[in-house]
Every structure is written in C-alpha cells, then in structure tokens.
Amino acid sequence: MKDLRDLDEENKTRTALFISLFSFLCGLCLALFASISGPIHFVFSLLAFIIGLRVFSRVDRLKPRVWFVILSIIWYLLLTTIFTMVTYVRDNPLPAAG
C-alpha cells in the first residue's frame, strides 16, 4: 500500500478526498477563530496554519494546492454563515402567537 505521502496524479480519488477533508478542517478552524473570543481563538488560528503546512508539504502540484485554498475559503464562509444564523436564532426567539 502506498504511503499517504505519495499523493500524486495516479490516485486522484485519494488526493481529492485528502484535499476535501483537510480544507474542511481548515475552514472549520478559521470559522471558529472568527466566532470565538478570548485567547483560545489563537489555538484555532494555529491549527489552521498547521493544517495548511501539512497539506502543502504532502501535495507538490499547484492545482490541488489552489483547490485547497479555494475550498477552505468556501468552507470558512459557509460555516461562519451557519454559526451566525444559529446564534441569531438562539438569541432572538420567535415571539409567541396570540
């Protein structure tokens, strides 16, 4: 079995899954960094940086790296929107009928 370090053109499915998973994790860390206040949010920033370093060290080609960045930004925006909507609904309940 090939090592995960060998993410190359031959196994596009594994590379795509690797990029998708790590872009989600990076987007989640960035969304938590933007949503949480206090000193703990720096941990999420550092985690996102470490995830990015890990991806860039394992993938040598430009195309998967660009996809990683694009998907991370999309996940960040999507998760931040979801966090904001959940916070708004939680803090502003619907008025009682009647």
C-alpha distance (Angstrom), angle and dihedral (degrees) to the residues before:
residue distance angle dihedral
M1 . . .
K2 3.76 . .
D3 3.74 120.8 .
L4 3.81 116.8 -109.2
R5 3.78 85.6 -118.6
D6 3.81 88.7 71.2
L7 3.78 97.3 76.1
D8 3.75 101.5 155.4
E9 3.77 144.6 140.0
E10 3.81 93.4 -77.1
N11 3.79 94.8 67.6
K12 3.80 105.8 40.6
T13 3.80 94.2 160.5
R14 3.78 94.3 58.3
T15 3.80 91.4 44.5
A16 3.82 90.7 50.6
L17 3.80 92.2 49.0
F18 3.79 91.0 46.5
I19 3.81 92.1 50.7
S20 3.82 92.1 44.4
L21 3.79 94.6 50.2
F22 3.77 96.0 44.9
S23 3.81 93.3 43.8
F24 3.82 88.6 53.7
L25 3.81 91.0 50.1
C26 3.79 91.4 47.6
G27 3.83 92.1 47.4
L28 3.80 90.0 48.5
C29 3.80 91.9 51.0
L30 3.81 90.9 48.8
A31 3.82 91.7 48.1
L32 3.80 90.8 50.1
F33 3.80 89.3 47.4
A34 3.81 89.7 55.0
S35 3.82 94.6 42.7
I36 3.80 103.6 44.3
S37 3.78 123.1 69.4
G38 3.75 126.4 -154.7
P39 3.76 132.3 52.3
I40 3.82 94.0 -57.3
H41 3.80 91.1 73.7
F42 3.81 89.3 72.1
V43 3.81 88.0 64.9
F44 3.82 89.4 61.1
S45 3.79 90.7 49.2
L46 3.78 90.4 51.7
L47 3.82 91.3 47.2
A48 3.82 90.8 52.3
F49 3.81 89.5 50.3
I50 3.82 91.9 49.5
I51 3.81 91.4 48.2
G52 3.81 89.7 51.3
L53 3.79 91.5 49.7
R54 3.79 90.8 49.4
V55 3.78 92.7 51.3
F56 3.79 94.0 45.8
S57 3.79 91.4 48.9
R58 3.82 93.5 51.4
V59 3.79 99.1 41.3
D60 3.78 115.7 59.5
R61 3.79 100.7 178.3
L62 3.80 124.5 87.1
K63 3.81 99.6 -132.5
P64 3.84 97.6 62.1
R65 3.80 89.9 44.1
V66 3.79 91.4 54.0
W67 3.81 90.4 47.2
F68 3.80 89.6 50.6
V69 3.80 91.7 54.8
I70 3.81 93.8 44.4
L71 3.82 93.9 47.2
S72 3.80 91.7 45.8
I73 3.81 90.5 54.5
I74 3.81 91.6 46.7
W75 3.82 91.5 49.2
Y76 3.82 90.2 46.8
L77 3.82 92.6 52.7
L78 3.80 93.5 43.3
L79 3.81 95.2 47.4
T80 3.81 92.7 44.1
T81 3.81 89.3 52.9
I82 3.81 91.1 49.3
F83 3.82 92.1 47.8
T84 3.81 90.0 49.4
M85 3.80 93.2 49.3
V86 3.81 92.4 48.3
T87 3.81 91.1 48.4
Y88 3.81 91.8 48.7
V89 3.82 93.4 49.5
R90 3.80 91.4 45.9
D91 3.81 94.0 49.5
N92 3.84 96.5 40.1
P93 3.81 109.3 42.9
L94 3.78 119.9 -169.1
P95 3.82 113.8 -92.7
A96 3.78 117.0 -105.2
A97 3.81 115.0 -99.6
G98 3.74 117.9 -115.6
